[in-house]
Amino acid sequence: MYHQTMNSYPWQSPRLWLGMTLNTWVNLLNGKSKNISTNRLGLVLITTFFALLQTLILPFAFLWEIIIGLHFRSLPSHESPLFIIGHWRSGTTILHELLCCFSELKAPTTYQCFSPQHFLLTEKIVTAIFSWVLPKTRTFDAVSLDWNSPQEDEFALLMLGAQSPYRRIAFPCLGDQLEGLDVSKLPLKQKKYWSESLVLFVKRLMCNDPRRLVLKSPTHTARISILLKLFPSAKFIYISRDPLRMIPSTVKLWKFFDFFHGLNSSGSTNYLQYVLTTFRAIEDAYLRDKPLLSKKNLIELRFEDLIADPTSSLKKIISDLSLENLHMNKAELESVISKISPNIPELYALTPEEANCINEATLAYRKRYNYT
């Protein structure tokens, strides 16, 4: 499978694990230290240093949350989050940014997702001082990036130490590691901690800004049942995309994460098989849980239709999900469209065997969403 060469990741830009506390970081490494590659020891030492700093900040962050009364507040049941779901590289990021063009909606920012324990205390000062450390665009697809960009909340769960399939990125040599994808299958203690972590993160996000949250994570596609227990009035937007574009793009995504953020060599990983295994897992879970949702709580759309006419697609979402009294910032919408439209990748150069493998694995999906 051919991919264009990715841009190099700036040396000063933070790696994936720098938002973890010492306890979470040690837990990630527990029993796996022998798998750390020699050329990643520097990353381990730097991350350990930052994990210590993160841990030292926690008492001050907790004190601040007591002062502002965070832990005595309850979430408004009538304003449950709006969840964007669908496979990786299906257009969830583009949809996330488009929905944030409504002034009554908001998304967690990159800083909030990578510093979920203390952003209420540190966000303003850290993002002002260290605005220069992030690359201007995401390395794997050239989408604009800064500390205030809408971000995937799965990273917050990862930083908080909840079970997540993204833990695999540290040690891709250890296999698929899909624990935490379908949270309903976790042991009771881990499931409880995962739920408490997400609810606490949402409370922190709502503390200073009560606008309705738009949360986006492909992993949530496999978690509808537990998300409904936590947020009974939640609404879901499922986005699909041509698998011959989506699957190879996801392969490129995981190659990027493993190369720049992994702690060991990923040379033996069969990325196409990993992506297809994960695809089947989230699709099976989605089809299992889909009957739990009514037509007023779920809308399905195709990436191709969204890109062809973003404004009409957004209006349909608002109408079908009965999201009333929303006001679109047309100037911001035009700005988002102008930035993201050029970033749609070309078709990947697949071998006949790879194309057949993808088509066979996604046959039901292609029929369901008219990609045949």
Secondary structure, DSSP 4 states (H G I P E B T S, - for coil): -B-PPPPPPPTTSPPTTTT--HHHHHHHHTTTGGG--GGGHHHHHHHHHHHHHHHHHHHHHHHHHHHTTGGG----GGGPPEEEE-STTSSHHHHHHHHTTBTTEE--BHHHHHSTTTHHHHHHHHHHHTTTSS-SB-TTT--B--TTSB--THHHHHHTT---GGGGGG-GGG----TTSSGGGS-HHHHHHHHHHHHHHHHHHHHS--SEEEEE-GGGGG-HHHHHHHSTT-EEEEEE--HHHHHHHHHHHHHHHHHHH-SS--TT--HHHHHHHHHHHHHHHHHHHGGGS-TTTEEEEEHHHHHH-HHHHHHHHHHHTT--S--B-HHHHHHHHHHHGGGPPPPPB--HHHHHHHHHHTHHHHHHTT--
